[in-house]
Amino acid sequence: MRSVRFLFLTTIVVLLTACRGGQTSSVQAVGDTLAFKYATQLTVVRYDGYTVVTLKNPWKEGMTLHQYLLVPTSAAADSSLFTLHSSLPNATVIRTPLSRSMIFSTVHCAMLMDFGKQDCIAGVADLKYIMIPWIQQQVQQGKITDVGDGLSPVVEKIIDQRPDALFLSPFENSGGYGKLEDIDIPIVECAEYMESTPLGRAEWLRFYGLLFGCEQKADSLFDAIDKNYNQLKTLVTQKNRPSVLLDNVTGSVWYVPGGKSTIGQMIQDAGGSYPWAADEHSGSVSLPFENVLEKAGETDVWLFRYSSDHDITYDELRSEHHGYNQFKAFRDKNVYGCNVELSPFYEETPFRPDWLLNDFIRILHPELEGLAPLRYYKKL
């Protein structure tokens, strides 16, 4: 008995040392660390009866964004759980598997449907941006609650549903989550979009699978995505690399994906040449129209996303900006648009980069056979 008690206390002390001060520590207790192939922004360590998940702060190197203590619902909420939690004072306790969660983004709604866990969606925010018919129907029937705007949700509606977790996306210098931090409901910070590679982002499926009790399903899904993505990459060669322009003018500037963004990297993986490939930004870069025209005016293909109740035409595109017809791809009628109102681009592509890569390869290398039809983009 003394040996067991000593081992338990030793483990607690080591855990406490590891999480002190919000720093990512090299000190580790004895546990089974889940190996990630691509994801770099989270660590998962399994212990006997619980799991510790640590999310790195993507904006502050060496710091922790959030730490979670996953404890099975079947485990008794007794003094041992209290003692364990006291050893990890900064960790948020989540009883798994989750069964009633508030989802604040369309991509995580789609993910739960892929898991077959759509019944775990108790409520959603920003319903107008969720292009999933089943979700819309469930809200109309009163089976899923619409809690309003994601930036200022109706807190009373959330409390009434008694959810077991809130799924929110963190942002740099956002100032936190306001009143949502005061209602004693675990907040799952969905920071997968800060991963530096498409497959790294998709691998967060494995973490979400742990939360919803479908770990095997999530692992199998990711393995299929990984295999498909890498098989697609082998189809292209380094010889023929058409140049690609991405997106279009928004307001007074043109937001182009940085060279280290997942979209920028996927153009490279698809056998394309991206004018901003050497750029070090992982997000978008805002540029004046003239700079884009100078650097990418002679690109072979132009791909952009837009929102409309119908497919855009060349005349409509020209009317949006008088300078678009100066681009070679426009003159050559080699422009492809992704209408996010009519295609599941935002619902699917963060966790299905293989499907988006298929579109890019099919557009850039029409000579290749055996590819799936275009899923998101259509030629104007």
Rosetta blueprint (number, residue, H / E / L):
1 M L
2 R H
3 S H
4 V H
5 R H
6 F H
7 L H
8 F H
9 L H
10 T H
11 T H
12 I H
13 V H
14 V H
15 L H
16 L H
17 T H
18 A H
19 C H
20 R H
21 G H
22 G H
23 Q E
24 T L
25 S L
26 S L
27 V L
28 Q L
29 A L
30 V L
31 G L
32 D E
33 T E
34 L L
35 A L
36 F L
37 K L
38 Y L
39 A L
40 T L
41 Q L
42 L E
43 T E
44 V E
45 V E
46 R E
47 Y E
48 D L
49 G L
50 Y E
51 T E
52 V E
53 V E
54 T E
55 L E
56 K E
57 N L
58 P L
59 W L
60 K L
61 E L
62 G L
63 M E
64 T E
65 L E
66 H E
67 Q E
68 Y E
69 L E
70 L E
71 V E
72 P E
73 T L
74 S L
75 A L
76 A L
77 A L
78 D L
79 S H
80 S H
81 L H
82 F H
83 T H
84 L H
85 H H
86 S H
87 S H
88 L L
89 P L
90 N L
91 A E
92 T E
93 V E
94 I E
95 R E
96 T E
97 P L
98 L L
99 S L
100 R L
101 S E
102 M E
103 I E
104 F L
105 S L
106 T H
107 V H
108 H H
109 C H
110 A H
111 M H
112 L H
113 M H
114 D H
115 F H
116 G L
117 K L
118 Q H
119 D H
120 C H
121 I E
122 A E
123 G E
124 V E
125 A L
126 D L
127 L H
128 K H
129 Y H
130 I L
131 M L
132 I L
133 P H
134 W H
135 I H
136 Q H
137 Q H
138 Q H
139 V H
140 Q H
141 Q L
142 G L
143 K L
144 I L
145 T E
146 D E
147 V L
148 G L
149 D L
150 G L
151 L L
152 S L
153 P L
154 V L
155 V H
156 E H
157 K H
158 I H
159 I H
160 D H
161 Q H
162 R L
163 P L
164 D L
165 A E
166 L E
167 F E
168 L E
169 S L
170 P L
171 F L
172 E L
173 N L
174 S L
175 G L
176 G L
177 Y L
178 G H
179 K H
180 L H
181 E H
182 D H
183 I L
184 D L
185 I L
186 P L
187 I E
188 V E
189 E E
190 C L
191 A L
192 E H
193 Y H
194 M H
195 E L
196 S L
197 T L
198 P H
199 L H
200 G H
201 R H
202 A H
203 E L
204 W L
205 L H
206 R H
207 F H
208 Y H
209 G H
210 L H
211 L H
212 F L
213 G L
214 C L
215 E H
216 Q H
217 K H
218 A H
219 D H
220 S H
221 L H
222 F H
223 D H
224 A H
225 I H
226 D H
227 K H
228 N H
229 Y H
230 N H
231 Q H
232 L H
233 K H
234 T L
235 L L
236 V L
237 T L
238 Q L
239 K L
240 N L
241 R L
242 P L
243 S E
244 V E
245 L E
246 L E
247 D L
248 N L
249 V E
250 T E
251 G L
252 S L
253 V E
254 W E
255 Y E
256 V E
257 P E
258 G L
259 G L
260 K L
261 S L
262 T H
263 I H
264 G H
265 Q H
266 M H
267 I H
268 Q H
269 D H
270 A L
271 G L
272 G L
273 S E
274 Y L
275 P L
276 W L
277 A L
278 A L
279 D L
280 E L
281 H L
282 S L
283 G L
284 S E
285 V E
286 S E
287 L E
288 P L
289 F H
290 E H
291 N H
292 V H
293 L H
294 E H
295 K H
296 A H
297 G L
298 E L
299 T L
300 D L
301 V E
302 W E
303 L E
304 F E
305 R E
306 Y E
307 S L
308 S L
309 D L
310 H L
311 D L
312 I L
313 T L
314 Y H
315 D H
316 E H
317 L H
318 R H
319 S H
320 E H
321 H L
322 H L
323 G L
324 Y H
325 N H
326 Q H
327 F L
328 K H
329 A H
330 F H
331 R H
332 D L
333 K L
334 N L
335 V E
336 Y E
337 G E
338 C E
339 N E
340 V L
341 E L
342 L L
343 S L
344 P L
345 F H
346 Y H
347 E H
348 E H
349 T L
350 P L
351 F L
352 R L
353 P H
354 D H
355 W H
356 L H
357 L H
358 N H
359 D H
360 F H
361 I H
362 R H
363 I H
364 L H
365 H L
366 P L
367 E L
368 L L
369 E L
370 G L
371 L L
372 A L
373 P L
374 L L
375 R L
376 Y L
377 Y L
378 K E
379 K E
380 L L
